[in-house]
């Protein structure tokens, strides 16, 4: 596993997971681009990086919400993730689906 950040060359952090052959580009916007040889490798990469980036998640501020309201699709996705988190708190197993 290795990280690199060269802001003059690329606006995101490059995170490489060598054992599964995955490369992740993590941006300050919260977007993550994953390149890997298989879907299973992508799933493994998401599971590994999720706990690393979660502490840095910023909640949308009220003024941002008013300026840039969520689309209906984003609202449904947020509600679905919240429901999954609630199930996790109950001890049920679940699987995230990333688009």
N, C-alpha and C positions, 0 to 999 in steps of 0.2 A: 504494500500500500504506500502511495506517495502523493504528496500534494505539491502543487506549484501555482504561483500567482505572479503574473507579469502584467501589471495594468497597462503598460505601454504597448503590449502585444495583443492582449485579450482581456475583456472586461470581467471575466469570471475566473473562479478557482478551478483548476484542473485536478481531479481526484482520480487516481488510477488504482484499481484493485487487480494486481497482477495475477493472483491465483485463479481468477475466473475470467480474466481478459477483458474487463470492463473499464471504460473511461467515462467519467462523469464531469460535466461542466456545470458548476453551481454559480448562479448569478445572484446579485444583491436583490433582484426583484422577487426572488423565491423560485424562479424557474430552474429546472434541472434537465439537462440533455444527457441521455445515456446512450453510449455506443457499446454493444457487446455482441459476442458471437451467437447467442441464443436467447430465447425468451426466459429460460430458467436462469441464465446469468443476469439478465436484467432484473428479475424478481429478487435474486440474491443481493444485487447491488442496491436496490431500493431499500430492502430490509436493513442492510448494513448502514447506509447513509442516513436513513430516516431519523434515527436516534441522535446522530451527530448534528443535524441541522435543526431539529425541533426546538431546542432551547433558544434559538435565534429568531424564531417566528415572531413577527410583529402583528398584533391585532390591528385591524383597520380602525383608524380614528374617526370620530363622528364627522368631522369636516370632510374627510375623504369619502365617507359613505354618502354624504349629501352631494358631493361633487361628481363622484363616480359610482352610481348605484350598481349593485350586482345584477347581472342578467338573470332571467328565470332559470336558465341552465345552471348558472353558478350557485343560485339559491338551492336548487334541488341537490346539487353535488354536496354543498355544505351541510344540508340537512341529512343527507345519507351518511356522510362521514361522522356527524354528531351522533347519529343513531348507532353506528358501528362502535364508536367509543363508549356509548352507554352499555352496549352489549358486552364489551370488553370488561367494563367495571363489574358486570354481573358474573364474570368468569366464563362466559361463552367464548368459544373460539370463532374467529372470523378471518377473512382474507380481504385485504385492500385491493381494489382494482384501480390501476393508474392509467390515465389516458395520455 
